[in-house]
Amino acid sequence: MRGPAPVLPSSAPAAATAAATPEMRRTAQELEGVFLAQLLRGLTAGLGGPGQLGDQDDPFASMLQDEYAKLISRSGGIGIADAVLREMLKMQEVR
Protein backbone atom coordinates (compact mmCIF):
# COMPACT_ATOMS: atom_id res chain seq x y z
CA MET A 1 0.00 0.00 0.00
CA ARG A 2 1.30 3.41 -0.88
CA GLY A 3 1.04 6.45 1.30
CA PRO A 4 -0.48 9.76 0.32
CA ALA A 5 0.99 11.55 -2.67
CA PRO A 6 3.45 14.33 -1.83
CA VAL A 7 2.08 17.83 -1.96
CA LEU A 8 4.03 20.00 -4.36
CA PRO A 9 3.89 23.78 -4.19
CA SER A 10 2.03 24.47 -7.42
CA SER A 11 2.14 28.25 -7.17
CA ALA A 12 5.93 28.50 -6.82
CA PRO A 13 6.88 27.35 -10.36
CA ALA A 14 4.01 29.28 -11.91
CA ALA A 15 4.98 32.47 -10.08
CA ALA A 16 8.63 32.02 -10.93
CA THR A 17 7.98 31.57 -14.65
CA ALA A 18 5.34 34.30 -14.88
CA ALA A 19 8.08 36.91 -15.29
CA ALA A 20 9.47 35.10 -18.32
CA THR A 21 9.20 36.75 -21.71
CA PRO A 22 7.66 34.82 -24.61
CA GLU A 23 11.12 34.63 -26.22
CA MET A 24 12.58 33.02 -23.10
CA ARG A 25 9.73 30.51 -22.95
CA ARG A 26 10.12 29.69 -26.65
CA THR A 27 13.89 29.23 -26.25
CA ALA A 28 13.39 26.87 -23.30
CA GLN A 29 10.85 24.84 -25.28
CA GLU A 30 13.21 24.67 -28.26
CA LEU A 31 15.99 23.36 -26.03
CA GLU A 32 13.64 20.73 -24.64
CA GLY A 33 12.66 19.82 -28.20
CA VAL A 34 16.30 19.31 -29.19
CA PHE A 35 16.83 17.10 -26.15
CA LEU A 36 13.71 15.07 -26.88
CA ALA A 37 14.73 14.62 -30.53
CA GLN A 38 18.07 13.19 -29.42
CA LEU A 39 16.27 10.98 -26.94
CA LEU A 40 13.92 9.66 -29.64
CA ARG A 41 16.88 8.95 -31.94
CA GLY A 42 18.57 7.00 -29.17
CA LEU A 43 15.43 5.03 -28.40
CA THR A 44 14.92 4.02 -32.02
CA ALA A 45 18.57 3.38 -32.90
CA GLY A 46 18.36 -0.40 -32.44
CA LEU A 47 14.93 -0.89 -33.93
CA GLY A 48 14.66 -2.39 -37.37
CA GLY A 49 11.98 -1.85 -39.96
CA PRO A 50 9.40 0.87 -40.37
CA GLY A 51 7.50 2.12 -37.39
CA GLN A 52 5.73 5.10 -35.90
CA LEU A 53 9.01 6.94 -35.35
CA GLY A 54 10.34 6.33 -38.83
CA ASP A 55 12.65 3.75 -40.38
CA GLN A 56 16.36 4.40 -39.93
CA ASP A 57 16.87 4.01 -43.68
CA ASP A 58 14.18 6.59 -44.35
CA PRO A 59 15.81 9.96 -45.16
CA PHE A 60 12.91 11.77 -43.50
CA ALA A 61 12.98 9.79 -40.22
CA SER A 62 15.06 12.39 -38.38
CA MET A 63 12.71 15.16 -39.51
CA LEU A 64 9.73 13.13 -38.26
CA GLN A 65 11.45 12.60 -34.91
CA ASP A 66 12.24 16.32 -34.69
CA GLU A 67 8.59 17.18 -35.27
CA TYR A 68 7.43 14.63 -32.68
CA ALA A 69 9.89 16.16 -30.21
CA LYS A 70 8.59 19.67 -30.92
CA LEU A 71 5.00 18.51 -30.42
CA ILE A 72 5.86 16.84 -27.13
CA SER A 73 7.64 19.97 -25.92
CA ARG A 74 4.82 22.32 -26.95
CA SER A 75 2.19 20.15 -25.29
CA GLY A 76 3.80 20.27 -21.86
CA GLY A 77 6.96 18.29 -22.44
CA ILE A 78 8.71 16.42 -19.68
CA GLY A 79 9.58 19.39 -17.47
CA ILE A 80 12.94 20.34 -18.92
CA ALA A 81 11.67 23.60 -20.41
CA ASP A 82 10.32 24.70 -17.02
CA ALA A 83 13.62 23.93 -15.31
CA VAL A 84 15.60 25.74 -18.01
CA LEU A 85 13.27 28.72 -17.80
CA ARG A 86 13.74 28.94 -14.03
CA GLU A 87 17.52 28.87 -14.47
CA MET A 88 17.33 31.55 -17.16
CA LEU A 89 15.36 33.76 -14.78
CA LYS A 90 17.88 33.14 -11.99
CA MET A 91 20.74 34.14 -14.29
CA GLN A 92 18.86 37.27 -15.27
CA GLU A 93 18.41 38.25 -11.60
CA VAL A 94 22.14 37.95 -10.90
CA ARG A 95 22.99 40.59 -13.50
N, C-alpha and C positions, 0 to 999 in steps of 0.2 A: 504494500500500500504506500502510495506517495503522499507526502505532506502537502500543505497548501502551496500554491504557486507564489514565488517571490513577488513582492510589490515593487515595481520599478517607478521611479519618479518620471511621469510622462510629461510634465510641464517643463522640466529642465532642458531636454534636448530641443524641444520646440521653441522655447524662449531663447536658447543660445543661437539657434539657426535663423531666428526671425530677423536678425540684423544683417543677414547675408544678402548680397545683391544678386540679381538674376544671373549675372555673368559668373559669379562665384559658384552658384548652385549648378549651373550648366557645366562648368569646368569639373566640379566634383563628380557629376554624373558621367561625364566623358571618361574620366579616369577609371571609374568603376566599370564602365563599358569595356575599356581596354583590358582591364584585369579579367573580366568575365569572358571575353573573347579568348584570351590565352588559356583560361581554365577550360573552356569548351574544347579548344584544340587539343589540350592535354588529355581530356577525357575520351576523345574520339580517336586518338592516335593509334591505338591498337585494334580498333574495330575494322572489320573488313566488310566490303559490300556497301550498297547504298542504304541510307537510313534517313531518319528525320533531320539529322545534323549534317547531312551531305556526305558523299563518298570522297575518300581521300584523293582519288584520281580525278575527281570532278574539279575543273579549274575555278568553278564558282563556289566551292564548298567554304572557303575561308570568308568570302563575302557574306554567305548565308549565316555563318557562325557570328560574324561581326554584327549583322542585323539582329540576330537573336539576342546577343549580348546587350545591344542598345535598348531593345524592347524590355529586357529584364531590368535594366538599370532605370529606365524611365517609369516603369510600373512599380517602383518601390525598391528594387534591387535586393541586395543582401546586407545592407547596412554600411558598406564601405564609403559610399558618397556622404552619408551623414557624419561619419568619423573624420573624413578628409575635410569636410566643411567646417567642423568644429576646430580642427587644427589650423585651418586657414584663418579663421576668426581670431584664434589665440595669437597667431603670428602677427596679425594686423594690430592687435592691441598692444603688443610689445613695442611697436614702432613709435 
